[in-house]
Amino acid sequence: MKNLFLLVSFFLCIENYSQATKPFPANIVFSNGLMATSKNSQDAKTNYDTWKINFVEPCTNGRYRVKFDNSWQTVSEGIAYGMLLSAYSADKILFDGLWLYYKDNVNGNGVMNWRINGCSGTDGANGATDAELDAAFALIVADYQWGSTGTINYKNDAKTLITAIKNYEIEANTFVLKPGDAFGRSQITNPSYFSPAYYRAFGNFTNDSAFWNQVATKSYTVINNNLTVNNAVGGLVSDWCDASGNYSSQANYANQGKLYSYDAARTPWRIAVDYVWYGNADAKTYAKKSSDFVRVNLGGSANIKDGYNQNGTVTGQWHNATFVDAFACAAMAGENQVHLDASYDDLKNLNEPNSYFNHTLKTLYSFLLTGNFYLPPSTTLSNDDFDIEELTVTLYPNPSTDKFTVLAPENSLIAVFSPQGNLISEQKASSENTEINLGNHSSGLYLIKITNGTQNIIKKVILK
């Protein structure tokens, strides 16, 4: 029996390495917020295919880079965006190549130098924190998709990068997100980098929730400070600010970082993720403000321009995906189905295939809007649960159409988690054989957590 169990485990590991746990499209229906009536994962796939053709370039030794606005350059932000897209698309070859490129170009703190000339050669030293955040979360998705028993240990790499972010890109004792490992603190930060949904996931994945929850809380404090002290309309945060929300004297950027411009424009997307994944109340409040600004103040998505003062007066002139699509994500929390549907259609009809920033963000946002930018179940359970293999536990049949049996020690606690990571049942085994019936649930991959004393094991079952 032991040899059979080891053999089955071996083949499961091989399957996890070679095939994605959740092939594209995932088509998740989020339990929080609205989803567009006309959402279609084919829209996201079309955007991804165009992005890949126009901006991905092979280097050597299996490395890939993402072409920047200046096509001979690559920025860490672009690599991280590409890692997110390829992980959710189950595009393992591209994901691995992007991550290897990232690692080829790290500095002494273990974060990627922010700008590289082509396939090699640092042109901008030290990290940009948004890239680290996106790359670390993409590694978590990769661990969920393919496991970490192959050439790249995604799980360990994710933990290592999360530790680097904690040590070098969070201000000690204040929990303010620094914009890079080599600059910024309470004196200057960037609200569009704030990713509270990731922080919650990092906390669960590394068993460090107390720390990361405080980083999430501080993000909302800074955002609300910025909106309040500058009398902002809706959710129009400034590109840069200090921790008190005031404009930073260190913001040597366009317009001194005072506008809702190409940095700040990403904020509604990042905050909307915290609402649709976790149902966070602060996220909903902010996202609804952003959505209502477009719906009420502007009269709809078609009137969005690429820049605003915080008082709501327009500074931009272009109607593009960077701004339209982020506001569309905010509309998922805006409680107005008609407005969300119109925003989605506006996004779909925008066509900027040769614009690195606009098309890349359009693709990311379309993944969220169609349910293909989701929270892996491995971030809702403690990461240690996935490391313990001592218990002799079997479940069969697998795949199943409705019922399956768990063979586990008597008095074990058996918990079942949905593909979205939600706990749907929990029971104590009264014998070594426990039947679970998922006949009333949709098809997908479910996680079964078996706890016996201090030991835990996670098994996967596929419901057809």
N, C-alpha and C positions, 0 to 999 in steps of 0.2 A: 504493500500500500504506500509506504514511504517513497519507494522508487517511482511509482506511478505519479505521486504528487509532485515530485521533483521534475519529472518529465513534462507533466502538464504545465508547471510553472515556467519551465524553459521555453516551451512553445508559445506561451502567453507573452513572455519577454520579447521573443523574436517578432511576434505579431505587432506588439506595441512599437517596436523600433521601426518596422518597415511600413506600417500603415497608421494613418491618423485616427485617433480616438473619435474625433468629430469632423469628418470630411465636410468641405464647403459644398452647399450652403448649410449652415446650422439652423437657420430660420427660427431662432429663439423668440418666444413671445414673452416680453418682460412682464413681471408681476406688478411693476410700478409704472404709472404713467400711460400715455397714449401711444399708439403706433399708427402710422399713416394707412389709410384705407387702401391705397394703391401701391403700397410697398411691394417691391419685387426684388428678390436676390439677384436676378439677372442684371438689374441695373448696377448693383455693386460689382458683379463679376465683369461686366463690360468696362467699368471704370478701372478695375484692377488690371485687366488685360491691356488697356491703353497705357496705363501708368508703367507697366512692366516693359512694354515695347519702347516707350519714349524715354524712360529715365534710368533703366537698369543696364549696366555695362559690365561684362566679365573682366576680371583682372587675370592673375595667374594662380595656380595651385588651388583652384576652386573658390577663390574669393570673388565677390561681386561688390560693386559700388553703385550709389545712386547719384546721378548727375544733378548738379545744382543749377541755379539760374545761369551762372557762368559754367558751361557744360564741362569744362576741364577741371572743375573743382567739385569736391564732395564735402558735405558738412555732417557732423554727427547726428544732428536732428533728422536728416534725410535717411541715414542708415537705420536709425531707431524707428522712424515711421515705416520703413520698408520691412523691418523685423516684425512689427505688429501686423502689417498686411499679409506677409507671407505665412506667419504662424496661423492666423485665422483662416487663410486660404488653404492650409495644409500643404504648402509649397516648401517642402523640406530642403530641397537642394538649394533654393534661393535663400531660405532662412539661414542655413548653415554657412553659406558663403558670405552673407552680410555680417553675421556674428564674428566670423574669422577675420574679416576686414576690420571690424571694430577693435578686436583684440590686438591686431597687428599695429594699431595706431594709438595705444593707450599711453598715458603719462605715468609718472612715478606713483600717483595715487590710484591707479587702476581704472581711470576714466578716459574716454577717448578724447584726444585733441580735437577741437571743435571744427577745424577746417583743414582739409588735405588736398594737395595737388594731385588730381587723378588717382592712380592706384597706390601712390606712396609719396611721402614728402610733406612734412608738417608745414602748413602755411598760417595756422592759427593755433597757438598753444593753449592747452588746458581745457577743462570740460565746460559744457553747457548743460545745466541740470535737467532741463526737459528731455534731452536725449537719454541721459542715464535712467530717468524714470520710465520712459517708454521702452527702452531696451530691457530693463530689469523685468518689467511686466511681461514683455514679449517672451522672455526666457521662461517665465512661469507658464505661459500658454504653451510653449514648445514642450515643456516637461509633461504637461497634460496630454498634448497631442501624440507624442512619440516616446514618452518615457525617457529615462536617463541612463540606460544600460549600453548605449552605443558609443561611438567615437567621442561625442560631446556630452558631457554630463550637465545638462541644462539646469538641473536642480541646484547643483553645487555652484555653477556659474551665476545663477540668479542670487543665491545667498551671498556670494562674494561681492557682487555688484551692489546689492542692497546695503551691505555693510559699508562699502565705500561711500555710498550716498549719505548714510547716517553719519559717518565719521568726518566727511569733508564737505558735504553740501547742505547740511543742516546746522544752523548756528547753535552752538552749545548753550544749553540752559533756557533759551527762548523759544525753540522749536520753529523759528523762522526759516523758511526755505531760502537758501542762498541761490543766486542765479548761476553760480559756477563754483568749482572747487577752489579757485584761486582768487575770487573776489565776491563782494556783496556780503551783507549781514543785515541787521535791522536798519542800516542806513540806506540800503537799496535792495529791492526784490522785484520780482516780475509775477503779477497775479496770473498771467496766462500759463505759467509753469505749474501752478498749484493743481495737484491731482489727488484729491482726498480719497477717491475710490481706490486708487492704487495703494495709498498708505494703509487702508484697512486690509487690503489683500496682503501687503508686505507683512503686516503685523501677524496675521494668521499663519502665513507661510514660514515665518522665522520664529514663531512663538515670542513675539516682541510687541504685542498689541498695545501695551501701556504707552510705550514710546510713540508708536506711529499714530495712535489715536490723538495724541496731543499735537502732532504735526498737522493732522487733519483739522482739529479745532482751531489751531492758530491760523490756518489758511482762511477760514471763514471770518475770523476776527479781523485780519488784514483787509480782506475784501470789503467787509462792512464798514470798516474805518475809512477806506478810500472813497466809498460811495457817500458816506455821511459828511466827511470834512470838506468834500468838494462839491456838495449839493448836486450829486449826479442824478440824472434821470434814468429810471429803470436800472439795468445792470451794467451801465456803461462805465466800467473800470478804466483806469488809465494804463498805458503800456508799462510804466514803471512807477514805483512809489517807495516810500519807506514803511516801516512796520506800523507807524501811526496812521498811515493812509495818505499822508501829505506827499506832495511832489518831492522827489529826491534831488538834493543838490548835486549828487553824483551821477545823475542820469544824463550822460553826454551822448544822447541819442537824438533822433529827429524830433523836433518840437519839445525837447527836454523831457520826453516821455510822458507828456501831459494829455495826449489824446487817446481816444479809443480807436486804435489804428491796427496795424498788421500784427503786432504782438497780442494786444488785448483781445482781438477778434476771436482767438481760440478759447477764451475763457468759458463761454456758454457751453461749448462741447464738453470740456473737461468736467465742469460741474454737473451737467446733465447726466453724465455717466454715474456719478455718485447717487443720483436719484433713482435712475432706472435699475441699477444693480442693488442698491442698499435701502432705497426708500428714505434717504436722509432728509429730514425736515428743512435744514438750512439750504441744502441743495435745491429742494423744490422751491423755496422762497426766492432764491436768486434766479433760478431758471425761469420761473414765471414772470419775474420782473423783466427779464430780457425778452421773453416772448411777447409780453404785453406792450413793451416799447415798440416793437415792430407792428403788432396787430392794431394797437390803438393810436400811438403817436405818429407812426409812419403811414398807417392805412393799409398795411399788408406787405408781404415779402417782396413784391415786385418793385417797391419803392426804396429798397435798401441800397445805400451807397457805401463806398469803402473808406469810411472815416467819419468820426463825430467828435465834437467837444463833449465833455461830460455833462453839459447842460442840455444835450440833445440836438444842438445845431449841427448841421452837416458841414464837413470839411472835405469829404472825398467827392469823386465824380463817377467812379466805375461801379458797376453792378456785377460782382464776381463771387465765385464759390467760397472764398475764404470767409466772407462776411455772411452771405446768404445761408450757407450750409450750417454754420455754427448756430445761427439763430433758429434754423429748422430743428436742430437737436434740442434746443431750449424749449421749443414748442411741444416736445414730448411731455413736458411738465406743465404746459400752459393751460390745460383744461379746456381747450377749444379745438375740437376735431376738424372743423372746417378750415381753420387757420393752419393747422398742421398739414392737412392734405394739400392745401395751396402751396405751402412752403416746400413740401416734398416735390411737387410737380415743378416748381420754380427751379429747384436744385437739379432735377433730372434734365431739364432743358438747357442748362448752362453748358457750354461747350468750349473749354479752354485746354485742349489736350497737350499743348506745348508749354504751358506755364507750370513750372515745377511746383511752386507753392500752392497755387489755386487747384491744380488737378490732384495733387497728392492729398490735400486736405479734403477735397470733394470725395475722394475715394474712401478715406478714413471715416468721414461723416456718414457716407452712404452705408458703410458696414454697420454702424450703430443703428441707423434708421431702419435697416432691414432685419435686425436681430442677428447680425453676424459678428458683433463686437460684444462678447459676453464674458461673464465671470466664471472661470473654471472652478469646478467643485473642489479642487485641491486647495483653493484659497478660502473655503468656508469651513474646512476641518483643519485641525492642527497638523502642520507638516510632518511631525513625528509619527503620526498615524500611518504614514505611507512607507515607513522604513522598517517596520517590524514584520518578519516573515516566520516567526517561530511556531505559531499555531498551525496545526494540521487542519485546515479548513477547506472544504470542497463545496461547490454548488453546481447543481445540474437540474434540468438540461440548460445549456447555455450555448447559443441563443435560446430564448423561450418566447412563446406566443402569449403566455399569460402567467402560468404558475411555474415556480421552480423550488427546489429543496435545498436548504442549507444544512450541510453536515458539519456540526461544530459541537464542542463540549457542552454538556447540560449546564444550565444556568448562565450561559453566555448571553450578553445583551446584543441584539441584532437590530441595527438601524439602517434604514433605506433612504438614500438621498436621490432626488430627481436629477435629470440632466442639467437643471439650473442651479443645483446645489442646495435645494430646499429639503428639509427633513419631512418625509411623507409617512413614515411609520417607524415604530420602535417597540420591540417586544423581547421578553426574556424566554430563552429556549427551555422548554419543559422536558425535552429529551434530546438525543443527539441529532435527530432529524426534524427540521422545522420547515414547514411549507409556507412560502410567501406567494401571495396572489396579487399581480399587478395588472390584472385584466381590465381594470377601469382607467388605466393610465396610457398615455400616448407612447408610441415607439421611441426608442432612443437608448442611450447608455446610462445605466443606473449604477451608483456606488453602494456597496453593502459593507458597512462597518461592523465588525464583530469584536466585542470587548469581552475578555475573560480575565478577571482580576486586574492586574496592571498591564496586561498585554493587549494589543490591538492589531487587527489586520484589516486591510481594505481589499475587497474583491470587486470585480466589474461584472455586470450581467447585461446582456443586450436583449432588449425587448423588441421583437419584430412587430 
